[in-house]
Amino acid sequence: MIRSVRFSRSLPLLLGALLVTGGLAACGSDDDEPAADEGRRLDSPVTIEHQFGTTTIDTVPERVVTLDLQWTDVMLAMGVEPVAYAVDSLMPESGVPWQEVPAGAKKLSLDDGVPVEEIIALDPDLVLGSWYIPDKETYDLLAAQVPTVAAPPDEKVVPWQELVRTAGEFLADPATAERIIDETESKISAVAAELPGLKDKSFLLAQYIVGDSMYIVADEEDGSSSFFQALGMKLYQPVLEEGRRTGQTRLNVSTERADLLRSDLLVFLVNGGDESNLADIPGFDQLPGTVAVFDYATIVGLNTPSPLSLPYSLEQLRPYLEKAAGGAGA
């Protein structure tokens, strides 16, 4: 599906999914030593792995550019105001519903690719890019000037807790990171306690790209699955098995495969259309479970979760969780 929207344009086809186990690729040689005025030295350098290698952060970044929605959320949650951030043209005109980005932060459009020169002109000391850095050529252009985060090394969304902890390390503030994690997890745990009927119920997060095909999260370890598992739910077994058989973390199947959507709870996006396009999926209107068809923003908040998006998406999802909790198991 998309990534940071990875559940967006082919939400890229991760969720098409977002996250990072970390990863920044260092710019410059290991012999380069930052000057005293280049920032506060970390007690221990933080090295993050990504699809194009690794990046080591030696000093606490003060001018951060975020090209990935999850990273923008994490920085804001950690109290860091990005000097610039990417805007998602598929989000509402009013912006991402759960974000309050400072007015002084520069908005970056990625519709025509990553604006490398514009980013470098901002003199950042860290670029958090993840899935929005499409290729090694773009990465190299950025990394030659500033430590840059690309996508994780596998086709999975990194659990949001990992992102927060990584941020806590390179911001030299692990205590704040743990507090954010605890506060967010407690909100999810409270719902799980209020809805014990969710335990062992099956879930799916999927999308239909109109005129194309369906994408279904098929990996229990994908970061988008962690929220539902925290509620006591389990990934729908037929999809889990199909993912293992094909090696796909996100199944790409035709609209004829409505049989793979028969979970207790199906959270679904019509990407590039509206609910009338559900008629393209034979049998969709006869699915036995609770079906929650959401807007783009809510799905992105679940697909690439963060400590800011999850409380918002949880509120949108709550009526469907209550219904699923009261139904029979799959």
C-alpha positions in Angstrom: 0.0 0.0 0.0 1.7 3.1 0.8 4.5 3.9 2.9 4.2 7.2 4.5 1.8 6.9 2.8 3.2 3.8 1.8 -0.4 3.0 1.8 -0.7 6.0 -0.4 0.1 6.0 -3.8 0.5 2.3 -3.8 0.3 3.6 -0.1 4.0 2.5 -2.0 3.2 -0.4 -2.1 4.1 -1.3 1.3 0.6 -0.6 2.6 2.1 0.0 0.8 3.4 1.5 3.8 6.6 3.7 7.2 9.6 3.3 9.5 12.9 3.1 10.3 15.0 0.9 12.3 17.0 3.6 12.1 19.3 4.6 9.6 21.3 7.4 8.6 24.1 7.3 6.2 27.0 9.2 7.2 28.2 11.9 5.0 31.9 12.4 4.9 34.7 10.2 6.1 35.1 8.7 9.5 38.1 11.0 9.9 35.9 14.1 9.8 35.6 15.6 13.3 32.9 18.2 13.8 34.0 21.5 15.2 33.1 22.6 18.7 30.3 24.9 17.4 28.7 22.2 15.3 26.5 20.9 18.1 26.5 19.1 21.4 28.5 15.8 21.2 26.6 12.6 22.0 28.2 10.5 24.7 27.9 7.6 22.2 27.4 8.0 18.5 24.1 6.6 17.2 24.3 4.4 14.1 21.2 3.7 12.1 20.8 1.1 9.5 18.8 1.7 6.3 18.4 0.3 2.8 21.4 2.3 1.5 23.8 1.5 4.3 24.2 3.1 7.7 24.5 6.7 9.0 26.2 7.6 12.2 25.1 10.7 14.3 27.7 12.2 16.5 26.0 15.3 17.7 22.6 16.3 18.8 20.8 17.6 15.7 19.3 21.1 16.0 18.1 21.7 12.4 16.1 18.7 11.4 14.2 18.3 8.1 11.5 15.5 8.0 10.4 14.1 4.7 8.5 11.3 6.3 5.2 11.7 8.2 6.1 9.3 11.0 9.4 11.1 11.6 7.6 14.5 11.6 5.3 13.1 14.3 8.1 11.7 16.3 10.1 14.9 16.2 7.0 16.9 17.3 6.2 14.5 20.1 9.8 14.8 21.3 9.5 18.6 21.3 11.7 19.2 18.3 10.4 21.7 15.7 11.6 20.7 12.2 13.0 23.5 10.1 11.1 22.0 7.2 8.8 19.1 6.6 7.1 17.3 3.7 3.4 17.8 3.1 1.3 15.0 1.7 -0.9 16.2 -1.1 -3.4 13.5 -0.4 -4.1 14.8 3.1 -6.9 17.3 3.8 -6.2 20.9 2.8 -6.2 21.8 6.5 -3.3 19.4 7.0 -2.7 16.2 8.9 -5.5 16.0 11.5 -3.3 15.1 14.5 -0.4 17.4 13.8 0.3 20.9 15.0 3.4 22.0 13.0 4.9 25.4 14.0 4.0 28.1 11.5 7.7 28.9 10.9 8.5 25.4 9.6 8.9 25.4 5.8 6.5 23.1 3.8 8.2 20.9 1.2 6.3 19.3 -1.7 7.5 15.9 -2.9 5.0 15.6 -5.7 7.8 16.2 -8.2 10.5 14.4 -6.3 12.7 15.3 -3.4 13.8 19.0 -3.6 17.4 18.3 -2.8 18.8 21.8 -3.4 16.0 23.4 -1.4 16.7 21.1 1.5 20.4 21.7 1.5 19.9 25.5 1.3 18.1 25.2 4.7 21.5 24.1 6.2 20.1 21.1 8.1 22.2 18.9 10.3 19.8 15.8 9.9 17.4 14.7 7.2 14.8 12.1 8.2 13.6 10.8 4.9 12.6 7.2 5.1 10.3 5.9 2.2 10.2 9.3 0.5 13.8 9.0 -0.6 13.0 6.9 -3.8 16.5 5.8 -4.9 20.2 5.7 -4.1 20.9 8.6 -6.4 18.7 10.9 -4.5 20.0 9.6 -1.2 23.6 10.1 -2.3 22.9 13.7 -3.2 21.6 14.4 0.3 24.0 12.3 2.2 27.0 14.0 0.6 25.9 17.2 2.4 24.0 16.0 5.6 23.3 12.8 7.5 20.2 11.4 5.9 17.7 8.6 6.9 16.5 6.4 4.1 13.9 3.6 4.3 14.5 0.6 6.5 16.4 -2.3 5.1 13.4 -4.5 4.6 9.8 -4.1 3.3 8.4 -3.5 6.7 7.1 -0.6 8.7 9.3 -0.1 11.7 7.3 -0.2 15.0 6.7 3.4 16.2 8.3 2.6 19.6 11.6 1.9 17.8 11.5 5.2 16.1 10.8 7.1 19.3 13.6 5.3 21.1 16.0 6.0 18.2 15.0 9.7 18.4 15.6 9.6 22.2 19.1 8.3 21.5 20.2 10.9 18.9 18.5 13.7 20.8 20.2 12.6 24.0 16.8 12.4 25.7 15.8 8.8 26.3 13.7 9.7 29.3 11.3 11.7 27.2 11.2 9.0 24.6 10.2 6.4 27.2 7.5 8.7 28.7 6.0 9.2 25.2 5.9 5.5 24.6 4.4 4.8 28.0 1.7 7.4 27.6 0.7 6.2 24.1 0.7 2.6 25.1 -1.4 3.3 28.1 -4.1 4.7 25.9 -4.2 1.6 23.8 -4.1 -0.7 26.9 -7.0 1.2 28.3 -9.1 0.4 25.3 -8.0 -3.2 25.3 -9.1 -3.5 29.0 -12.5 -1.9 28.2 -13.0 -4.2 25.2 -11.9 -7.7 26.4 -13.9 -9.2 23.6 -11.2 -8.2 21.1 -8.8 -10.8 22.5 -7.9 -13.3 19.8 -10.2 -11.7 17.2 -8.7 -11.4 13.7 -7.8 -8.2 12.0 -6.7 -6.9 8.6 -5.4 -3.6 7.3 -5.9 -3.4 3.5 -6.6 -1.1 0.6 -7.9 -1.2 -2.9 -6.2 1.0 -5.4 -9.0 1.7 -7.8 -8.4 0.2 -11.2 -5.4 -1.8 -9.9 -5.5 -4.4 -7.1 -5.7 -4.9 -3.4 -2.9 -4.7 -0.9 -3.2 -6.5 2.5 -0.7 -6.3 5.4 0.5 -9.9 5.8 3.3 -9.7 8.4 2.8 -9.8 12.2 6.1 -8.0 12.6 5.2 -5.1 10.4 4.8 -1.9 12.4 1.3 -1.4 11.3 0.2 -4.7 13.0 1.5 -3.7 16.4 -1.4 -1.5 17.3 -4.0 -4.2 16.7 -1.9 -6.8 18.5 -1.7 -4.5 21.5 -5.4 -4.7 21.6 -5.2 -8.5 21.9 -6.0 -9.2 18.3 -4.3 -11.5 15.8 -3.6 -11.1 12.1 -6.1 -13.1 10.0 -4.5 -16.5 9.6 -5.2 -17.1 5.9 -3.5 -13.8 5.0 -0.6 -14.6 7.4 -0.1 -18.0 5.7 -0.4 -16.5 2.2 2.3 -14.0 3.2 4.6 -16.7 4.4 4.0 -18.7 1.3 4.7 -15.9 -1.1 7.3 -14.0 0.9 5.2 -10.8 0.7 4.9 -8.6 3.7 2.0 -7.0 2.0 0.0 -9.1 -0.3 -0.8 -7.8 -3.8 -3.9 -9.6 -5.0 -6.7 -9.1 -7.5 -10.2 -7.9 -6.5 -11.3 -11.5 -7.0 -9.7 -12.4 -3.7 -12.3 -11.2 -1.3 -11.9 -14.5 0.5 -8.8 -13.0 2.0 -10.8 -10.2 3.6 -13.0 -12.3 5.9 -11.4 -11.2 9.2 -13.4 -10.2 12.4 -12.2 -6.6 11.7 -11.3 -5.3 8.3 -9.9 -1.8 8.2 -10.0 -0.7 4.6 -9.1 2.2 2.3 -10.5 2.9 -1.2 -7.4 4.5 -2.7 -8.2 6.8 -5.6 -12.0 6.5 -5.4 -14.9 6.2 -3.0 -17.1 3.6 -1.5 -19.0 3.1 -4.7 -15.8 1.5 -6.1 -16.2 -1.3 -3.5 -18.6 -2.8 -6.1 -15.4 -3.7 -8.0 -14.6 -6.4 -5.3 -17.0 -9.3 -5.8 -18.4 -10.4 -2.4 -17.2 -7.3 -0.5 -20.7 -6.5 0.6 -21.1 -10.0 2.0 -18.0 -10.1 4.3 -18.9 -11.6 7.7 -16.8 -9.4 9.9 -16.9 -5.7 11.0 -15.8 -3.6 8.0 -14.4 -0.1 8.7 -13.9 1.9 5.4 -12.0 5.0 6.4 -10.6 8.1 4.8 -7.0 8.4 3.7 -5.7 10.2 6.9 -7.1 7.6 9.3 -5.6 4.7 7.4 -2.2 6.4 7.1 -2.4 7.0 10.9 -2.7 3.2 11.3 -0.5 2.1 8.5 2.5 4.2 9.6 1.6 4.7 13.2 3.2 7.2 15.5 2.6 8.5 19.1 0.5 11.4 17.6 -1.5 9.4 14.9 -2.5 6.5 17.1 -4.7 8.4 19.6 -6.5 10.1 16.6 -7.0 6.8 14.6 -8.0 5.0 17.8 -10.8 7.5 18.3 -12.0 7.0 14.7 -11.8 3.3 15.0 -13.4 2.9 18.5 -17.0 2.3 17.3 -15.8 -0.5 15.0 -13.7 -2.0 17.7 -16.7 -2.1 20.0 -18.7 -3.9 17.3 -15.9 -6.4 16.6 -15.5 -7.1 20.3 -19.1 -8.1 20.6 -19.2 -10.4 17.6 -18.3 -14.0 17.2 -14.8 -15.1 16.5 -13.6 -15.8 13.0 
